[in-house]
């Protein structure tokens, strides 16, 4: 797969560099923009960023691995973020996540977000989604679902499975860019 | 950045520098005067730190991430110490105790004055009157806590770890650790046996994330190849996926690593370090002459490590030089004295050579020496040559220099060969003359040390014309094949001697292992030969010979063997 950044995006990023006293400072903005465009930050995107900013790829890779909001793999069409912070945890978010994972055949104990092989779903356990009053909450792509019950979870899954899976690494995924982490 | 060598010495003509400004501090209750500034990792003066001041007082503050020759990172927290500073009253005057001594305010948390607050000794500058409590209960408690934290996810696999025996984690655990672990949770597992590059294996679970390796490769080698990926307790040292950590200095990270995370593929699982005998030596791979420590056991060399010498190599050495020892143990080493192609004895061979040389007409002998030989050997060869009216030379060996340590001159002792008069400004310039002399029949005997002259214009057909071909070498080659008298010699770790590096540093090296079979250090049989042919030197020891040489050759300035320490002396050339 060849990696190419469209000219308008590149022009926007080139202009962005001029806002900073040192080129390196633009690293995060580059990664955000590339993830927004491609849906995830690929190895090629890291190398491209490094070359653009006069850095070594490892310098950029450190950032990509530091922030969980940067994805190194394409995400599923439906990205389910289950809140794990206090009030959601008390309201049963662990069981909710377990339910999602079990239904989709994913490992509920894994540390990182997981995507189904058909590319339809990604399930992730995330920190506070800032809706503690209506725990447990789940963010499905950019839609917040509050007081999510087992039935509501089923509905999310059935709606999601009607959508077509994102082909790995080709279709830019909507709503994949660094939403609340 | 600057290369890790000391800045050039100030010229003798300059006025003596003013005495350095000092600051008085107390370390563990002992008053010491320390310089206000001390050299930083680049050798530039910078405010003296608590760690450096403590060192001046003979107190070693434990640390992992701090290293004299690397930028300060201050991330391991091991060097946390409690300290105090003189109290200043509202009138900006020092507050005094009843006995008139300055009142000291101990460092405490600003919001919790009962709790001592440590500062990292590696990065905190001293101030006048400061007191450093490197042994106080609070300091000890901080150290114990830091060590406990560093050991949380450590695999504690010391029995199979290569670093065991020279591991800071072990040493500090003995001094500051706890016998029992309070940790009941599951340890975080990280990548093990990561193939970081052609010479390095990384065990991320043993890593304490001090970043010495990252700083070394970035700031010293200029190869920004390593970084820390992931975060929190998943922090991991890594190269960019798919890229290898492969520069000519990677093995220094193994020395730098205070724990067993970075290991050398060459040395990994080969030998427990406490069995190794350490011998001070000098690398023979190029004209820089990096100081080394040879680790050997029962006559076998197991590893070379750089030995710190700011006048030559700093604390580093290149990977090429470090791994250039395997050939010493090669099975095809020359181990027998051979006369006329048959196994013989030293006494027979030396008797025959002496007889032949003693009656050789002037100009009928030529000598090709090697700039890999020691000064003492070259001095004896030159003595022989003078007596015999022999034409001498050595052979140049050149390669690409780098910006750090590797010299373009790949002989360890070209300077010595020139100083002893064996070779001239340009090594090898006399070789065509020697070849012509053999061809015309004026040169009847040739003495070759450590070089294959068939590669340098004196081919086998020319060698066949000689009456006598004396060859001393370590490994077989076309010249040793043609020898009438073959004298097996010794590699540098098998003998003692001195070299002069490309910058005129005269350096001594010691014997670590025995030469195999009948092979002997060249100095021994050369001395016999030179004494028999050219008259006695009046000494039978290497020390005596060295002193004789330095007295005879003005460039050595009469320096005595005993005055050349293990880090050498600089000759004024």
Interface residues (C-beta under 8 A of the other chain):
Chain A: X43 X46 X55 X56 X57 X58 X59 X61 X62 X65 X66 X111
Chain B: X224 X225 X226 X227 X228 X229 X230 X231 X234 X238 X239 X240 X241 X242 X243
